[in-house]
Amino acid sequence: MKFIKPNFYDRFRCTASACSDTCCAGWEIDIDPDTRKYYEELEGPFGDRLREQIEETPEGIACFRLGEGDRCPFLTDDNLCELILELGENSLCEICREHPRFYEQIGDRMEMGIGLCCEEACRLLFEENEPITFITTTVPDMPDVVLLPDTGMEIYRLRDEAFMLVQDRSLPLRVRMHRLLEFGERVQKQICGGPAPADVLEEDNLPTAREALFGVMERLEPYDDTWPDTVRLLEDTDLQVNLDDIDGGFENLMVYFLYRHFARGALDGRVVGRVKFCAVSVWFICLMNTHCLAETGAFTPWDRIVCTKDYSKQVEYSAENMEDMLFALQEDPAFSTENLKRMFG
């Protein structure tokens, strides 16, 4: 079994009350069965109080009963966790222990990363000045691991090729992104036996990729009330993205998105849709950065973190929104490779 992680993975530490945007509010907090059993057996007044704050979803999943502002009932006014204060970190349910880490097992590979819904994860990603690398640890074969077919293993070699494309610092980022789109189109044919519908269907009077992208963004389920306003502000056609003109750490973003989303294309057949998602996500975050620069006349590392975190929470952390994005990028000819290259400049 192989375990893979980015070179900065082990440096992650939750900043707790120092975080400007607690992850203990705004999310449903599911309680895994083992932790629920521990909570059910916990004695004393705190155990009684804890059990009072557990409810079940219609699907029978235990979760905490959120309070005002969708805050966890054990989140203090200064954004500290009472469970940790009273019982220690080992008392946390699985989702609270692991967030924002993510895990993806395909065959005999377990890939680990840190999701960009977290500002500390964003900081670590952007502070990597050298090309991001990955650490692989091999342990003895584990039982019940189903190996992938040959095409599944090939996807990782191809992803390494994609990493090399986007980390080629001899080329402007815009050129690298063009080459990445062409790479995605080629790999779609290689892995899946033919091009995606978006790259073969011909329609008259197609919208530009930018117009089509904003159409998709407007239809996504908003994470909070601020997102629709953000999308409307970014629709201003006077905002023109120059991928080579603003230092947004976009190479690192490309590597992150490819690492997290590319390989599953071997299983769902949407290789080029996933490559386009990676590239479009970087372009959209760059547009958010450009808006910050236009509004304030300056662009700070904090602006870069906030833009990235907001995008990740809105798109990556909603299964429905991810599905809508991938479907459009794979199927809609407005998102053909050539149309997207024109959008990127």
PEVENZI-V672776 format. One record per residue. SS is DSSP state (H for helix, E for strand, - for the rest). PHI is phi in degrees with one decimal (* if undefined). D_CENTER is the distance of its C-alpha to the mean C-alpha in whole Angstrom. Layout:
# PEVENZI-V672776
<<SS,PHI,D_CENTER> <SS,PHI,D_CENTER>>
This chain:
# PEVENZI-V672776
<<-,*,25> <E,-107.1,22> <E,-113.3,20> <E,-122.9,17> <E,-149.4,15> <E,-64.9,15> <-,-62.8,18> <-,-99.0,17> <H,-56.1,15> <H,-73.1,18> <H,-84.6,19> <-,-70.3,16> <-,-138.9,18> <-,-61.0,18> <-,-89.3,20> <H,52.6,21> <H,-68.0,23> <H,-78.2,22> <-,-75.0,19> <-,-80.4,19> <-,-144.6,17> <-,-59.1,17> <-,-84.6,15> <-,-95.1,18> <E,-145.3,19> <-,89.4,17> <-,-123.9,16> <-,-72.5,18> <-,-107.5,19> <E,-76.5,20> <-,-112.3,22> <-,-69.4,23> <H,-57.3,26> <H,-63.9,27> <H,-69.9,27> <H,-62.8,28> <H,-60.4,31> <H,-61.9,31> <H,-64.2,31> <H,-64.6,34> <H,-95.9,36> <-,-71.6,36> <-,-93.6,39> <H,91.8,40> <H,-58.8,39> <H,-67.9,36> <H,-63.6,35> <H,-62.4,37> <H,-63.8,35> <H,-61.7,32> <H,-64.7,33> <H,-65.6,34> <-,-97.7,30> <E,-103.3,29> <E,-134.0,29> <E,-117.6,28> <-,-75.7,26> <-,-56.7,27> <-,-85.0,26> <-,85.0,27> <-,-91.9,24> <E,-74.0,25> <E,-154.0,23> <E,-78.3,25> <-,-80.6,26> <-,-72.1,24> <-,-101.5,27> <H,-58.9,27> <H,71.4,24> <H,55.1,22> <E,-89.8,23> <-,-58.0,23> <-,-64.9,27> <-,-108.9,27> <E,-94.3,25> <-,-74.4,28> <-,-62.4,29> <-,-98.8,27> <-,60.6,24> <-,-110.1,25> <E,-96.0,25> <H,-65.1,28> <H,-61.7,28> <H,-67.3,27> <H,-62.9,30> <H,-88.1,32> <H,-122.1,31> <-,93.2,29> <H,-63.6,25> <H,-66.9,27> <H,-83.4,27> <-,-71.9,23> <-,-72.1,22> <H,-57.2,19> <H,-65.0,16> <H,-75.6,18> <H,-67.5,19> <H,-94.3,15> <-,-57.3,13> <-,-97.0,10> <E,-66.0,11> <E,-129.4,9> <E,-133.7,12> <E,-135.8,13> <E,-105.2,16> <E,-129.3,18> <-,64.1,21> <-,-97.6,23> <E,-119.5,19> <E,-115.7,17> <E,-103.6,14> <E,-121.3,13> <E,-156.5,10> <E,-123.5,9> <-,-72.1,6> <-,-85.3,6> <-,-73.0,7> <-,-108.0,10> <H,-67.2,12> <H,-69.7,14> <H,-62.7,11> <H,-61.0,11> <H,-59.7,15> <H,-62.1,15> <H,-62.0,13> <H,-75.3,15> <-,-82.8,18> <-,-78.1,18> <-,-82.9,21> <-,-83.9,21> <-,-53.5,19> <-,-65.8,17> <-,-122.8,18> <E,-129.5,18> <E,-103.8,20> <E,-114.0,21> <E,-119.3,24> <E,-108.0,26> <-,-120.4,27> <-,-53.4,30> <-,-52.6,29> <-,-103.9,28> <-,-68.5,30> <-,65.7,28> <-,-92.4,26> <-,-92.6,26> <-,-75.7,26> <-,-80.9,24> <-,-66.7,26> <H,-55.7,27> <H,-64.2,24> <H,-67.2,22> <H,-68.3,23> <H,-61.3,23> <H,-61.8,19> <H,-74.9,19> <H,-64.1,22> <H,-67.0,20> <H,-63.9,17> <H,-59.1,19> <H,-63.8,21> <H,-63.6,18> <H,-57.3,17> <H,-62.8,21> <H,-61.3,20> <H,-79.3,18> <-,-99.9,19> <-,-80.1,23> <-,-77.1,24> <-,-78.4,27> <-,-117.1,26> <-,-60.0,24> <H,-60.1,20> <H,-58.0,21> <H,-66.6,23> <H,-61.3,21> <H,-69.8,18> <H,-60.1,21> <H,-66.2,22> <H,-64.7,19> <H,-61.4,19> <H,-63.3,23> <H,-59.8,21> <H,-61.1,19> <H,-63.9,22> <H,-65.2,24> <H,-67.8,22> <H,-56.1,22> <H,-67.2,25> <H,-68.9,26> <H,-84.0,24> <H,-107.1,24> <-,85.2,28> <-,177.2,27> <-,-73.5,25> <-,-76.4,23> <H,-53.6,25> <H,-61.1,23> <H,-102.6,25> <-,-128.3,28> <-,-69.4,29> <-,-117.4,31> <-,-134.1,32> <-,-85.0,34> <-,54.7,33> <-,-68.1,29> <-,-70.2,27> <-,-67.3,25> <H,-60.6,22> <H,-64.5,21> <H,-61.7,23> <H,-65.2,21> <H,-63.9,18> <H,-68.2,19> <H,-61.2,21> <H,-66.9,17> <H,-59.5,16> <H,-69.7,19> <H,-88.1,19> <-,-65.2,15> <-,-67.8,16> <-,-70.5,16> <-,-67.7,14> <-,-148.2,17> <-,-68.5,20> <H,-82.7,19> <H,-63.5,16> <H,-57.4,19> <H,-66.1,21> <H,-61.0,19> <H,-61.6,18> <H,-63.1,22> <H,-62.6,22> <H,-76.5,20> <-,-70.1,22> <-,-55.8,25> <-,-69.7,26> <-,-70.7,28> <-,-80.4,24> <-,-113.7,24> <-,-81.0,21> <-,-122.0,23> <-,-61.5,20> <-,-99.4,23> <-,-106.1,24> <-,-131.8,22> <-,-81.1,20> <-,-107.4,17> <-,66.8,15> <H,-69.6,14> <H,-60.8,15> <H,-64.0,13> <H,-62.8,10> <H,-59.2,11> <H,-62.4,11> <H,-58.6,8> <H,-63.7,7> <H,-63.0,10> <H,-59.7,10> <H,-81.6,7> <H,-118.5,8> <-,-71.2,12> <-,-62.1,14> <-,-65.3,14> <H,-61.5,15> <H,-67.8,18> <H,-96.0,19> <H,-103.0,18> <-,75.8,19> <-,-109.9,17> <H,-62.8,17> <H,-69.0,17> <H,-61.9,15> <H,-72.8,12> <H,-62.5,13> <H,-63.3,14> <H,-60.3,11> <H,-59.5,10> <H,-69.0,13> <H,-64.6,13> <H,-61.8,9> <H,-64.0,11> <H,-60.7,14> <H,-68.4,13> <H,-64.8,12> <H,-61.2,15> <H,-63.6,17> <H,-61.4,16> <H,-62.8,17> <H,-62.1,21> <H,-64.2,21> <H,-57.7,21> <H,-63.5,24> <H,-66.5,26> <H,-76.4,26> <H,-110.8,27> <-,79.4,28> <-,-145.9,26> <-,-137.7,23> <-,-109.6,22> <H,-56.5,19> <H,-67.3,18> <H,-56.9,18> <H,-60.6,15> <H,-65.3,13> <H,-64.6,14> <H,-59.7,13> <H,-66.3,9> <H,-61.7,9> <H,-63.2,10> <H,-64.4,8> <H,-61.8,5> <H,-62.4,8> <H,-71.5,9> <H,-105.4,7> <H,-65.1,4> <-,-95.6,7> <-,-129.5,9> <H,-60.8,11> <H,-67.1,13> <H,-67.4,11> <H,-61.7,9> <H,-62.8,13> <H,-62.1,15> <H,-64.3,13> <H,-64.6,13> <H,-61.5,17> <H,-63.1,18> <H,-69.5,16> <H,-84.8,18> <H,-108.2,21> <-,-84.5,22> <H,-62.8,24> <H,-63.1,23> <H,-105.7,20> <-,-62.1,23> <H,-55.6,22> <H,-67.1,25> <H,-65.1,24> <H,-68.1,21> <H,-61.3,22> <H,-65.1,25> <H,-65.6,22> <H,-72.2,21> <-,94.1,24>>
